[in-house]
């Protein structure tokens, strides 16, 4: 079982929104907020900053985003309901678990350790580990390679279209989460074969 991180396992939605608002202060029009940010959540940070700012060079905005994001990280981040218990159960039953994210490794590791689920993950593929981010299949393929996984018996759980598209392109089963800010219909339209309404639903797959 492979998992996206933000919005799937970790509730970082408000952290991400506030980080963008901080980074883009003075760059975007007044009133820029969640409704502008949510549709592109899941894409790599640099792509989102280019989209919102209209600029090609966004290294300064990226630095500003990451400084704020790291500084307030622990105030905002928590695991979604039943995440810890379900991952512990899956791990104890020998299910191989991995994370496939468009975040950089530093904040990925920090989030996993902060909520206490790092020990369950046998593979972590971050934006730093691949040439092509989701929706390209490379991150999912890399995680499967690290786990020695068979696509036919592998699921990718995520909250965004890029998760579903990456999973489908890699030949694994795309599974969407009903708590996605993007809504179930967006995930189904992007290729989700199943929608879970609680992390405990994953136990049924086993």
Secondary structure as GFF3:
##gff-version 3
##sequence-region A 1 206
A	DSSP	beta_strand	2	3	.	.	.	ID=ss1
A	DSSP	beta_strand	10	11	.	.	.	ID=ss2
A	DSSP	alpha_helix	13	23	.	.	.	ID=ss3
A	DSSP	alpha_helix	34	37	.	.	.	ID=ss4
A	DSSP	three_ten_helix	38	40	.	.	.	ID=ss5
A	DSSP	alpha_helix	45	53	.	.	.	ID=ss6
A	DSSP	alpha_helix	59	76	.	.	.	ID=ss7
A	DSSP	beta_strand	78	79	.	.	.	ID=ss8
A	DSSP	alpha_helix	83	92	.	.	.	ID=ss9
A	DSSP	beta_strand	98	100	.	.	.	ID=ss10
A	DSSP	alpha_helix	105	115	.	.	.	ID=ss11
A	DSSP	three_ten_helix	118	120	.	.	.	ID=ss12
A	DSSP	beta_strand	123	125	.	.	.	ID=ss13
A	DSSP	three_ten_helix	127	129	.	.	.	ID=ss14
A	DSSP	alpha_helix	138	147	.	.	.	ID=ss15
A	DSSP	three_ten_helix	151	153	.	.	.	ID=ss16
A	DSSP	beta_strand	155	158	.	.	.	ID=ss17
A	DSSP	alpha_helix	161	170	.	.	.	ID=ss18
A	DSSP	beta_strand	173	177	.	.	.	ID=ss19
A	DSSP	alpha_helix	184	189	.	.	.	ID=ss20
A	DSSP	beta_strand	194	196	.	.	.	ID=ss21
A	DSSP	three_ten_helix	199	201	.	.	.	ID=ss22
A	DSSP	alpha_helix	202	205	.	.	.	ID=ss23
###
